[in-house]
Amino acid sequence: MDATLARDWMRAAATAIAADTDRLTRLDAAIGDGDHGVNLHRGFTAVVAALEKSPPETVSEVLVKAGTTLISRVGGASGPLYGSALRAAGKALPATAEVQPSDLVAALHAGLEAVRRLGGAAPGDKTLIDAYGPALDAFEKAVAGGAGLAEAAGAAASAAEAGAEATVPLQARKGRASYLGKRSIGHQDPGAASTSLIFQALAEVA
Amino acid sequence: MKKFINDPADVVAQALRGLAAAHPELRVDTEEQYIVRADAPRAGKVGLVLSLIRISDGGFVGPGMLDAACPGEVFTSPVPDQILAATKAVDGGAGVVHIVKNYTGDVMNFQLAAELAADEGISVETVLVDDDVAVEDSTWTAGRRGTGATLLVEKITGARAEEGGKLGEIAALGREVNAASGSFAYALTAGTTPAAGRPGFDLPADEIEAGVGIHGEPGRRREKLRPAKDLVHSALDAILDAKSFTGPVIVLVNGLGGTPLIELYLIYGEVAAYLGERGVSIARQLVGNYVTSLDMAGMSLTLCQATDEMIRLWDAPVRTPGLRWGA
């Protein structure tokens, strides 16, 4: 992956979130406060603008800039969580023009660790981690098996989607959905849904 | 959606401009999006900063209460840059207290902002408000939410800060007020955010949401609508079971934005009568729309078991757009 591909990834993520803003907002209205789609759409629109204004030279810088922009523009829980994940991932990458799939494995681990540290959520709490974790596992396994970026990203996207689907029967234990108690059961977690979109965007451009 | 707006994407900024025009005694930074007292920073005075998810609460900035407030998007916490800008604007060298309602997003953004402020040499203490007794089990949730007690924390700590209280003392007082407070809320209808354009949830005509917070989310459970007297008894029972107050208490009967005062006063009458039955004496009371949830029809009850010092500070002069007495 090089900086151009990383920028394409962020642009594809912005496009996917824009197309699904309404669905994400409906998912959030069911168990949260109904602003997830609108907030992420605003954030990723700002990310694309920031990356176009002064295009970074490395993948690392692209992800750090994207993360910083999300933290500055989104608010709520999703701003710090998605922003910190991208920043941590970017900081874990070497400052080279091109990074390898194995570098991305380490970066994705750093991103997940940032989400865990900030949000304190564990797998099964009905959060974005339930899509991110399986996606990272699938990506890592594919890379270990000698897969290239495109194949590994495809595996990650499928696993993220399945992970997001699997949040439907869970009871939320973190975030605003947790206030609903058992009533959160039967709805897909909007954060897991948008995380799945971001991994699908990577598969699309890789 | 029917609202007096121009563009759903620009409601917060336009409302802030209006607030600035209506209240020249406040300084509104429409770029960074925060509201501060015109005389901030005041040398040697501890600054108080609150997160806002609705412009209406911006009305509590002024002498005797908050030094600054930062509104996020509707129902969304502000971002760290904004909070940092407001923190710097009110730091008079004595440190700054962040009053944070216990919602995941508010907590995270204020945590990031406090780290940034520390990097710039500003001492920040955080008072987390979590008075909502509807949330019982914190191992299965993000913990009790910050709701009506926020107003009491702001008023009481604001008065002490105005008198020259020190940073650690103000923060401890805020935590004491929070620990001495409990709230419970009912919603009759869902609120509609300008961005979503439709109500957050649907409620049949004869049903209500019990145990709602203040961001338009559904409550802990759905119930049949009952007479106000029954609802008041259930809400007060929930608070008194959780907190075992005996009085004297400060009572806040708070509308969630879409409930008229006629109903709020009817509710206060029931509250006063039932607290009397339960042997809880009332020291002070406040009735009105203060900690709201946009246009949600609903109400919250807050009780604070007040010390003499808290009552003295509650009575102290306050001069803000939304709360004003003795000054």
Chai-1 contact restraints between the chains, C-beta under 6 A:
chainA,res_idxA,chainB,res_idxB,connection_type,confidence,min_distance_angstrom,max_distance_angstrom,comment,restraint_id
A,T25,B,A196,contact,1.0,0.0,6.0,A-B,restraint_1
A,A29,B,G200,contact,1.0,0.0,6.0,A-B,restraint_2
A,G32,B,E217,contact,1.0,0.0,6.0,A-B,restraint_3
A,D33,B,F75,contact,1.0,0.0,6.0,A-B,restraint_4
A,D33,B,H215,contact,1.0,0.0,6.0,A-B,restraint_5
A,D33,B,G216,contact,1.0,0.0,6.0,A-B,restraint_6
A,D33,B,E217,contact,1.0,0.0,6.0,A-B,restraint_7
A,G34,B,A196,contact,1.0,0.0,6.0,A-B,restraint_8
A,G34,B,G200,contact,1.0,0.0,6.0,A-B,restraint_9
A,D35,B,F75,contact,1.0,0.0,6.0,A-B,restraint_10
A,D35,B,T76,contact,1.0,0.0,6.0,A-B,restraint_11
A,V38,B,A195,contact,1.0,0.0,6.0,A-B,restraint_12
A,N39,B,T76,contact,1.0,0.0,6.0,A-B,restraint_13
A,S72,B,V79,contact,1.0,0.0,6.0,A-B,restraint_14
A,S72,B,D81,contact,1.0,0.0,6.0,A-B,restraint_15
A,G75,B,G72,contact,1.0,0.0,6.0,A-B,restraint_16
A,G75,B,E73,contact,1.0,0.0,6.0,A-B,restraint_17
A,G75,B,T76,contact,1.0,0.0,6.0,A-B,restraint_18
A,G75,B,S77,contact,1.0,0.0,6.0,A-B,restraint_19
A,G75,B,P78,contact,1.0,0.0,6.0,A-B,restraint_20
A,G75,B,V79,contact,1.0,0.0,6.0,A-B,restraint_21
A,G76,B,T76,contact,1.0,0.0,6.0,A-B,restraint_22
A,G76,B,S77,contact,1.0,0.0,6.0,A-B,restraint_23
A,G76,B,G105,contact,1.0,0.0,6.0,A-B,restraint_24
A,A77,B,T104,contact,1.0,0.0,6.0,A-B,restraint_25
A,A77,B,G105,contact,1.0,0.0,6.0,A-B,restraint_26
A,A77,B,M108,contact,1.0,0.0,6.0,A-B,restraint_27
A,P80,B,M108,contact,1.0,0.0,6.0,A-B,restraint_28
A,P80,B,N109,contact,1.0,0.0,6.0,A-B,restraint_29
A,P80,B,L112,contact,1.0,0.0,6.0,A-B,restraint_30
A,L118,B,M108,contact,1.0,0.0,6.0,A-B,restraint_31
A,R173,B,W140,contact,1.0,0.0,6.0,A-B,restraint_32
A,K174,B,A142,contact,1.0,0.0,6.0,A-B,restraint_33
A,G175,B,T104,contact,1.0,0.0,6.0,A-B,restraint_34
A,G175,B,A142,contact,1.0,0.0,6.0,A-B,restraint_35
A,R176,B,E217,contact,1.0,0.0,6.0,A-B,restraint_36
A,S178,B,T141,contact,1.0,0.0,6.0,A-B,restraint_37
A,S178,B,A142,contact,1.0,0.0,6.0,A-B,restraint_38
A,Y179,B,V135,contact,1.0,0.0,6.0,A-B,restraint_39
